[in-house]
Amino acid sequence: MLPRNDTTTASHVELTPLSPTMWRVCDDRFDAGELRQVVGYLHAIGSEFEMLWMRPHPGGVYRYPTMEAALDAISLRLELTSDLR
């Protein structure tokens, strides 16, 4: 099931739909408009989900078999890199 509206789906992960297959991924611990709030972009490609990371270093790309797997990985990475805030 794909999110349709702004949704907080996992710990500190907020998705904003940009198209039917793409979402901006934000860390809800930052205020709206803060550059550090955007952590990347999630894109549905076929049956997989690709995450383009913008934080802590832009350009890292990872693929996940499901939306749930992607959100779990994103949430974990945000927790592990919380000291980079």
N, C-alpha and C positions, 0 to 999 in steps of 0.2 A: 504494500500500500504506500503511495507517495503522498507526502504532505501537500496540502493545497494552500495554506495560509501561513502567515508568520507563526512559527511553532518553536517552542522550546522542547526539544525531544530527549535530551540527555543532560547530564550535569554540565551546566554552563554553555551548552551548545544551542544556538538559536539559528534557525533556517529561515531565510527570506526568499520566496520564489522569485526568480528573474524571468523564467519561461516555464513551460510545462516539463522541461527536462533539466533545468539548472537552478541551483540555489546558492545564494551568498551565505557563507557559514560565519557566524559571529560568536564571540565570547561575551556572554551577557554580564560578565563582571566589569566591563568597561561601558562608559556612557556612550550613547548614540552620537555618532559623528567623530568619535576618537579613532584615529587611524589604527590603533592597536586592537580595536574591536573586531575588525575583519581578519579572520584567520585563513580564509580560502574560499574556494568555489567547488561545489559538488555538482557533477554532471552525470546524468543517466546516459549510458552508452550501451545500447542493446539491453542485455540482461544484467549488466554490471554497473557499478558506480565508481567514477573517477574523481578523486579529490586533488585539486591543485592548491597546494599550500602557499600562503603568502607570509606566514609568520611561523617560526622566527626568521626563516630565510625563504624568500620567494623562489618558486620554480619547482619545488619537490612535487612529484606526481605519484599517487598510489591508487591502485584499483582494488575494489572490494566486490565480492560476489552478491551482496545484498545491501539494501539501504541500512538495515539494522547493523550489519558488520561495519559499515562505514561510520555510522554514528557512534558505535562502541569504540572504534579506533580513534576517532576524533576526540571523544570525551577523555579517553585515556591519555592521549598526547597532550591535551590541554592541562590535565592534572599533573603530568610529568614535567611540563615546561612552565608551570605556574610561577616559578622563581624567575623567569625571563620577563615577567610583566614589567 
